[in-house]
């Protein structure tokens, strides 16, 4: 007797070969049907007798015609992964999470010799957000040199209030397209309070979304970084989109430089990119990288 299973994912993936990496990708991007119906792009995957057979693209709740799964070696097998709790990051004056702002006095951002300094991105209240308790943190402070041409930055959060750069040599070599930035510069965004809300299509239409937690929606290739200390796959923590809600609060940088001012005010990640953050609680290691269209 034939069996049929259906799963939904936060990305459309065309090539679904059976391997460890692809199973990790599916595990981290599996979501419920209601969330899939409220994303700009999602995927319904139909399995028959434990093997992936059909992909159905979902665009803003509209289901396209199914097509057969593509693979080079062996089609991916069905694994009953739990659904990830996908929530959007929405501006909320009463929200307990903060995007931007200045770090608290007890927090020390990393310091490198790169001309593009680490920027305080904000903080997540992991005690308040049930779906983030896996981090083991009370407050997760986010920092990244978003004006640098970064590849992947690995930070050691053994001391959560003083993260250290792991791939220090690589980070020091990162360039920036903005002239006038120098070692030791700093700038801070105005603090924006946010909440995590269940995804709705209205948030997309009204340009309210600043990012999301729960399951990654990759813009380019599906990447799950591995911890440089343990080589274990890391878990998606948060993504933050380039946003029009940024506003410079204080800085020692020459903000009269229009490209710098515009990029900071737009919370700019490589033009219109998205900052992705992954974390592995076992090694207390975070990975930061940017993808854009």
VMD Tcl script that draws the C-alpha trace (Angstrom):
set ca {
  {0.00 0.00 0.00}
  {1.46 3.38 -1.01}
  {1.94 6.15 1.55}
  {2.01 9.90 1.04}
  {3.50 12.64 3.22}
  {3.48 16.41 2.75}
  {5.82 18.99 4.30}
  {6.22 22.77 3.94}
  {9.45 24.75 3.87}
  {10.50 28.41 4.02}
  {12.51 28.11 0.79}
  {12.02 26.78 -2.71}
  {14.75 24.23 -3.41}
  {14.96 22.70 -6.87}
  {17.69 20.07 -6.45}
  {16.91 17.64 -3.63}
  {19.64 15.03 -3.45}
  {19.80 12.70 -0.48}
  {22.75 13.84 1.65}
  {23.45 15.12 5.14}
  {23.65 18.78 4.11}
  {20.28 18.79 2.37}
  {18.62 17.03 5.30}
  {20.04 19.72 7.60}
  {18.62 22.41 5.30}
  {15.17 20.82 5.31}
  {15.25 20.32 9.08}
  {15.95 23.99 9.69}
  {13.52 25.35 7.10}
  {10.46 23.17 7.80}
  {7.41 25.26 8.74}
  {3.65 24.82 9.08}
  {1.22 25.30 6.16}
  {-0.28 28.54 7.48}
  {3.15 30.17 7.63}
  {4.03 28.89 4.15}
  {0.83 30.45 2.81}
  {1.85 33.84 4.23}
  {5.39 34.06 2.85}
  {6.51 35.67 -0.40}
  {8.03 32.33 -1.36}
  {7.73 28.87 0.16}
  {7.63 25.23 -0.89}
  {5.31 22.26 -0.50}
  {7.13 18.96 -0.89}
  {5.18 15.79 -1.59}
  {6.72 12.45 -0.62}
  {5.47 9.09 -1.86}
  {6.56 5.89 -0.16}
  {9.17 7.85 1.78}
  {10.79 9.50 -1.27}
  {10.40 13.13 -2.42}
  {8.42 13.19 -5.68}
  {6.85 16.61 -6.28}
  {7.73 20.23 -5.53}
  {4.99 22.86 -5.48}
  {6.10 26.50 -5.28}
  {3.96 28.81 -3.15}
  {4.06 32.53 -3.95}
  {2.09 34.76 -1.57}
  {-0.38 31.97 -0.88}
  {-0.80 30.95 -4.53}
  {0.13 27.35 -5.38}
  {1.83 26.76 -8.73}
  {1.72 23.60 -10.82}
  {3.78 20.76 -9.31}
  {6.97 19.56 -10.94}
  {9.03 16.45 -10.37}
  {11.86 16.59 -7.86}
  {15.24 17.13 -9.48}
  {18.25 15.17 -8.25}
  {21.61 13.95 -9.54}
  {22.23 10.86 -7.44}
  {19.32 9.89 -5.21}
  {16.08 11.75 -4.33}
  {15.83 12.86 -0.75}
  {14.06 10.65 1.76}
  {11.24 11.72 4.06}
  {12.20 12.55 7.64}
  {9.50 13.73 10.02}
  {11.27 16.85 11.33}
  {9.41 19.10 13.78}
  {8.03 22.34 12.37}
  {10.07 25.41 13.23}
  {8.27 28.37 14.80}
  {8.65 31.08 12.17}
  {8.01 34.59 13.51}
  {8.49 37.96 11.83}
  {10.28 40.85 13.51}
  {7.84 43.78 13.64}
  {8.30 47.30 15.02}
  {6.45 47.56 18.34}
  {6.96 50.43 20.84}
  {6.12 47.95 23.61}
  {8.43 45.24 22.26}
  {11.07 43.76 24.56}
  {13.64 43.10 21.83}
  {15.73 45.94 20.40}
  {17.24 46.58 16.96}
  {19.96 49.22 17.01}
  {20.73 51.34 20.07}
  {23.95 51.56 22.04}
  {25.34 48.51 23.83}
  {24.91 48.43 27.62}
  {27.92 49.54 29.63}
  {28.79 45.94 30.54}
  {28.95 44.77 26.90}
  {32.20 45.01 24.90}
  {31.94 44.63 21.10}
  {34.88 42.96 19.33}
  {37.73 45.18 18.17}
  {39.72 44.42 15.02}
  {42.05 46.31 12.69}
  {39.49 46.38 9.88}
  {38.48 49.86 8.72}
  {34.81 48.94 9.00}
  {34.13 48.69 12.74}
  {31.79 46.28 14.47}
  {28.36 47.84 14.78}
  {25.97 47.08 17.63}
  {22.95 45.51 15.93}
  {20.70 45.08 18.95}
  {19.63 42.42 21.43}
  {17.18 39.55 21.67}
  {15.48 38.60 24.94}
  {15.81 34.82 24.79}
  {14.06 34.28 28.12}
  {10.99 36.13 26.89}
  {10.90 34.39 23.50}
  {10.14 30.73 24.15}
  {11.45 29.63 20.75}
  {14.90 31.12 21.51}
  {15.51 29.42 24.85}
  {17.60 26.80 23.05}
  {20.41 29.39 22.90}
  {20.95 29.18 26.66}
  {21.20 32.99 26.75}
  {19.19 35.49 28.73}
  {20.04 38.31 26.33}
  {21.76 37.74 22.98}
  {23.73 40.82 21.90}
  {24.19 41.07 18.12}
  {27.26 42.77 16.62}
  {28.57 42.84 13.07}
  {30.60 45.16 10.79}
  {27.76 45.48 8.28}
  {29.60 48.17 6.26}
  {32.43 45.73 5.52}
  {32.54 43.35 2.58}
  {32.24 40.39 4.90}
  {32.27 36.71 4.06}
  {31.57 34.76 7.25}
  {32.44 36.11 10.71}
  {32.69 33.65 13.59}
  {32.36 34.97 17.14}
  {33.06 33.12 20.37}
  {30.34 33.95 22.92}
  {31.90 32.04 25.81}
  {31.64 35.39 27.58}
  {28.24 36.60 26.26}
  {29.11 40.16 27.17}
  {32.46 40.16 25.37}
  {32.35 38.09 22.17}
  {35.72 37.40 20.55}
  {36.47 37.08 16.85}
  {37.56 33.54 15.96}
  {38.66 34.09 12.34}
  {40.55 37.24 13.28}
  {42.97 37.22 10.34}
  {40.18 37.01 7.77}
  {38.11 39.72 9.45}
  {41.09 42.08 9.53}
  {41.40 41.70 5.76}
  {37.78 42.65 5.01}
  {37.51 45.74 2.84}
  {34.81 48.42 2.82}
  {33.48 50.34 -0.19}
  {33.01 53.46 1.95}
  {35.92 55.88 1.99}
  {36.54 57.77 5.16}
  {36.02 54.93 7.60}
  {38.96 54.27 9.90}
  {40.03 51.88 12.62}
  {38.36 52.94 15.88}
  {35.35 54.65 14.29}
  {31.96 53.96 15.80}
  {28.35 54.80 15.15}
  {25.10 53.82 16.79}
  {21.56 53.58 15.50}
  {18.54 54.86 17.32}
  {17.05 51.99 19.31}
  {13.93 50.45 17.77}
  {11.77 48.20 19.94}
  {10.44 45.14 18.16}
  {8.30 42.08 18.79}
  {8.14 38.65 17.18}
  {4.78 38.05 15.52}
  {3.29 35.18 13.55}
  {3.87 35.87 9.86}
  {1.04 37.62 7.98}
  {0.89 38.66 4.35}
  {-0.19 42.15 5.49}
  {3.26 42.64 7.03}
  {4.81 42.18 3.59}
  {2.34 44.48 1.81}
  {2.82 47.20 4.46}
  {6.65 46.84 4.58}
  {6.59 46.17 8.32}
  {9.03 43.25 8.43}
  {12.57 43.84 9.72}
  {13.58 40.18 9.73}
  {12.56 36.86 11.23}
  {13.44 34.02 13.56}
  {12.61 30.31 13.46}
  {13.52 29.25 9.91}
  {15.84 30.88 7.38}
  {14.58 32.25 4.07}
  {17.82 32.26 2.12}
  {18.26 34.79 -0.69}
  {21.08 33.00 -2.46}
  {22.31 29.46 -1.82}
  {21.17 27.52 1.23}
  {24.03 27.78 3.71}
  {24.28 26.21 7.15}
  {27.66 27.22 8.55}
  {29.67 24.79 10.62}
  {31.32 25.74 13.87}
  {35.06 26.25 13.30}
  {35.79 24.76 16.73}
  {33.67 21.58 16.60}
  {32.80 21.36 12.87}
  {29.18 20.74 13.87}
  {26.34 22.38 11.93}
  {25.00 25.56 13.47}
  {21.36 26.51 14.04}
  {19.57 29.49 12.53}
  {19.05 32.29 15.08}
  {17.82 35.40 13.27}
  {17.88 37.30 9.98}
  {17.67 41.09 9.64}
  {16.78 42.79 6.40}
  {18.08 46.08 5.06}
  {15.55 48.45 6.59}
  {14.34 51.99 6.07}
  {13.78 52.28 9.81}
  {17.41 52.96 10.72}
  {18.40 56.34 12.08}
  {21.81 57.49 13.29}
  {21.76 58.34 16.97}
  {25.43 59.11 17.65}
  {28.76 58.68 15.89}
  {32.34 59.90 15.62}
  {32.29 59.23 11.85}
  {31.99 62.06 9.33}
  {28.29 61.60 8.64}
  {28.47 64.42 6.07}
  {29.71 61.67 3.78}
  {26.39 60.94 2.06}
  {27.00 57.27 1.08}
  {27.97 56.39 4.66}
  {25.03 58.30 6.14}
  {22.57 56.70 3.70}
  {23.88 53.20 4.34}
  {23.72 53.56 8.11}
  {20.28 55.18 8.03}
  {18.96 52.32 5.91}
  {20.48 49.68 8.20}
  {22.17 48.76 4.96}
  {23.59 45.27 4.36}
  {25.35 45.39 1.00}
  {22.70 47.52 -0.69}
  {19.55 45.49 -0.12}
  {20.93 42.46 1.63}
  {19.94 40.41 4.65}
  {22.15 39.64 7.62}
  {21.96 36.00 8.77}
  {23.05 34.82 12.22}
  {23.51 31.17 13.20}
  {24.53 29.87 16.63}
  {25.76 26.63 18.22}
  {25.13 26.55 21.99}
  {27.48 23.61 22.59}
  {30.52 25.65 21.56}
  {28.97 29.08 22.17}
  {29.89 30.08 18.63}
  {27.95 32.41 16.31}
  {28.31 32.88 12.56}
  {27.34 36.08 10.72}
  {27.05 36.48 6.95}
  {25.13 38.57 4.41}
  {23.22 37.55 1.31}
  {21.64 39.88 -1.23}
  {19.81 39.77 -4.53}
}
mol new
graphics top color blue
foreach p $ca { graphics top sphere $p radius 0.5 }
foreach p [lrange $ca 0 end-1] q [lrange $ca 1 end] { graphics top cylinder $p $q radius 0.2 }
display resetview
